[in-house]
Structure formats: structure tokens, C-alpha cells
Amino acid sequence: MSTLLVCLFWVALTYVIGSLPFGLIVSKISTGRDPRSSGSRSTGATNIARTCGLRYGILTFLLDMAKGFIPLILAMTLSDSLFFLSLTGLAAIVGHMYSVFLNGRGGKGVATTIGVFAALAPSPLFWSLVICLFVIWFTGYVSAGSLALSLALPVLLILSFNLSFFVLSLAVMFLVFFKHRDNIIRLARGRENSWRLKHAS
């Protein structure tokens, strides 16, 4: 029972850590702006890069990635249960997407997803990142690259015979697509903001 309580506490704590709005904090400290009032109105790294500058976007990306990576590395010292690790990863990503500090709003989860899978499945993540960067370079759309990454992860997990976190990758894929639903509509209509023109949305 004590182990179960520790695991439940850790998952809840991971959600709170994932909820930390680093994009909002970085934006407020660096420029005094609220990223929710400009650009894509997201607190994610891409909108911070777009509204505050690339270096602040990179800083936000690294902090958001750490929200996924560090709790997973620590979770591995508590238990080797695949269910527990998957739940911890999902808690970090959901926390970022639906932050308790932002009244249920947040970023689109890509940086935190990268942090989670950097800990859980680094090889499939690496090739998913390669695909993501190629799509961004080829299309000019960060949103298209983000969608490609989330779609590639479950496929590459299957191809690498690593099914341990396949269910987690599917859940994340659906969440990322849902959070990108406005981007998908703009992409379909040819109205998405291109990174080549001005740091993508």
C-alpha cells in the first residue's frame, strides 16, 4: 500500500511539475509580455520564440523538455513498472497541455513529449526528431513537424520492436493532434504561419 501511495503521489507531483508555465515565466521576465495575448496565444516554446525572440524560445523549449525528462529519470529509481512510467510520462505532458496554473490551458506538449521519450525510448525519439526537422525544413511549418513527430513515434516504436511505451505514444499522438486542431485547419486552408517568414506558430 505504501508503494502505491508513493507512486500516486509521484504521478500527481509530476502533473504539477508539468503544469509549471515556463513559457509565461520566461516571457514575463524577458519582455514583460503575456504570450497568451499575442501570436498563437500559447505558452509553448514556439510562440515564445515568435513573440519574445529565438533565444527565449529555446530556453522555454529546454525547460519544458526538462519537465518531462527529469521526472521520468527520477521515476525509474522508484519503480520499473511500465504502467507507472507511462502514467508519469502522461502526467507531465497533460500537465503542460492543461496546466493547473493556467486554468486548464497550456502549451501543445511537444517539448515535454520529447523530454519524456528521451528518457523512455531515446532511439525511436531520435529518428522521430529527424523526421520532425525534415518536415519543418521541407514545409516551413513547425506545426507540421510537431504533428509528424507525434505520428512517427508510435510507428518507430513498432518498427524497433519496442512496444513497452506504444500505448503511451498513441495517447500522446491523439493529444498532440487535438491541441494542434486549429493548426491543422490552417494547414488545410493554406493559412498557417511559416517559420521561413516569421518564426512559426
Steps between C-alpha positions, in 0.01 A plus 500: 500500500779743585662438161169570327457824692854608412434429131169689505664792678781503241257501208306788657823690569612442141175652376567810713859518369371464145255782570777750575447770232862561408400675178297755692777544759772544235286744302408709802860521625658565160251740340218558746254356246228245551537248214132412536409837351703478178610262227335161535414591864687192618754484782702247300855548374407585140273786596760630745760495220255682279399769749814541714790384284667175403731473803204523737317242294796264528519558877128424532542187288780370723306572818185336363702201386650469849147480644466169319853365525590557867183351657541188283864452596406532866197275454727224373666495841162444667365222281565314176127452438420590138154613605641731768758646264240549226264667747779729619582599144136564420461709817790727398362551149140554613625743764673704230197494271241561772679692771345536843672842516340620174140395568533188291678661206860455391738410220468235234717243672772435244804608705379309806428196282858514375624509860285203598608280210862609532488312831278210392588428136794711380564318171143524359489859625822585315363383166167668570693825553682448171164463326364803687791723399483382139128581483560845650781565251300368205168669578606800708237414763596414858147373562537249212829380649342464844216292358750287306699434817196385696391281210847352448554399863249210516601382154869495587431328831336219304777485240763480775301225677479727804135466603554589867375855457293460184170570678651816653620615157150449355342699782753778449442499124126554547560774757751682276266482201213629713707793630606577141145491360504871411840459333367204302209712372738780401733253329209358303396851395855614424486767769754367749787729596827389346824486700681630192296818513483557873567241771216254452185478710 
